[in-house]
Amino acid sequence: MKTNKPYWIAAAAIALMLVVTISLPATTINGVANQVISGFAQYAVMVAGGSGDLVPIPPSSTSGLPLISQGSSANPAFLALPNAGLANSSVTVNTSAPLSGGGAISLGGSITIACSTCLGPAGVTNATPGASPTWTIANGNISWTLSANATATVTVAAGDQWKIISAHVCQPSSGGPYTLAWPSNVHGGMTIGTTASKCSDQVFESPDGANLYATSTGVIAQ
């Protein structure tokens, strides 16, 4: 006895034929059609390649490196962050006082410390200071050869606090001898020697950024 197949069997057969005959567009990854993503190296980052295909960027063997752009013509890479990517790739520290405390500074760049008194301030020479010489402590030590009886002006600023600084004052080989009068903000200033061609030297310190105090009695006419 002949029987008809149920209609659902016929519908299933038609659906199978459609699946077989319909051509689906291939997914290309890393140049390979229908590439299985799980087949890439563990923890790789997927990016668009130069040809439009997806390519994996494997992690660096060094941990902690960020994925850095290489511009529009190359894939990114795991690299150390260059100084150009830092807001402060180099640091300059200017100070007129001793440095202390704090920990290490590391920005991957250079750190410059400019300390005006770490090794003592630079000397400032004025061979003929005249009758009204000015000693600006921020400019450093003085080395004067007097050319007249002089009344000095000494400029001490807040940034000069705790600077140790020296005055080297000489009589000329001829003429004079000349005198040097210190202003009221210089305490314990020496009386300059009177011997021709001889020099007097004294060291000062500013504990308050306003006054100079002698730290020695000075060496006279040497």
MOTA-V692401 format. One record per backbone hydrogen bond with DSSP energy under -0.5 kcal/mol. CO is the residue of the C=O (numbers start at 0). NH is the residue of the N-H. E is the energy in kcal/mol with one decimal. If there is no record, write none. Layout:
BEGIN
co:nh:e
CO:NH:E
CO:NH:E
END
This chain:
BEGIN
co:nh:e
5:8:-1.0
5:9:-1.0
6:10:-2.0
7:11:-2.0
8:12:-1.7
9:13:-1.8
10:14:-2.1
11:15:-2.0
12:16:-1.8
13:17:-1.8
14:18:-2.0
15:19:-1.9
16:20:-2.1
17:21:-2.4
21:23:-0.7
25:27:-0.6
26:28:-0.6
26:33:-3.3
26:34:-0.7
27:53:-0.6
28:31:-1.8
30:32:-0.5
31:28:-2.3
31:34:-1.2
34:36:-0.6
35:38:-1.8
36:39:-2.0
40:43:-1.8
44:56:-2.9
46:54:-3.2
48:51:-1.3
52:48:-4.7
53:29:-2.2
54:46:-2.6
55:57:-0.7
56:44:-2.2
60:62:-0.6
61:64:-0.9
65:67:-0.7
65:78:-2.1
67:76:-2.1
70:69:-0.5
70:73:-0.8
76:67:-3.6
76:78:-0.9
78:65:-0.7
81:84:-1.7
82:85:-2.1
85:88:-0.6
90:111:-3.1
91:93:-0.6
92:113:-3.0
94:115:-1.9
109:90:-1.7
110:112:-0.5
111:92:-2.8
111:113:-0.6
112:114:-0.8
113:94:-2.0
113:115:-0.6
114:117:-0.9
121:140:-0.8
123:142:-1.4
125:128:-0.6
125:144:-0.9
130:150:-2.5
132:152:-2.4
133:135:-0.7
134:136:-0.8
134:154:-2.6
135:138:-2.1
136:139:-1.7
140:123:-2.3
141:167:-1.8
142:125:-1.4
143:145:-0.6
143:169:-3.1
149:151:-0.5
149:180:-2.8
152:134:-3.4
152:154:-0.6
153:155:-0.7
154:136:-2.3
156:159:-2.1
157:160:-1.5
159:162:-2.2
162:164:-0.5
162:205:-1.5
164:203:-3.7
165:141:-1.7
166:168:-0.5
166:201:-2.0
167:143:-2.4
168:199:-3.2
169:145:-2.6
171:196:-1.2
178:149:-2.9
180:151:-2.4
182:185:-1.6
184:186:-0.6
184:211:-3.2
185:187:-0.5
186:213:-2.6
189:191:-0.6
194:197:-1.8
197:170:-2.4
198:221:-3.3
199:168:-2.8
200:218:-3.1
201:166:-2.7
202:214:-2.7
202:215:-0.7
203:164:-2.5
204:206:-0.6
204:212:-2.9
205:161:-5.9
211:186:-3.2
212:204:-2.1
217:219:-0.6
218:200:-2.6
END
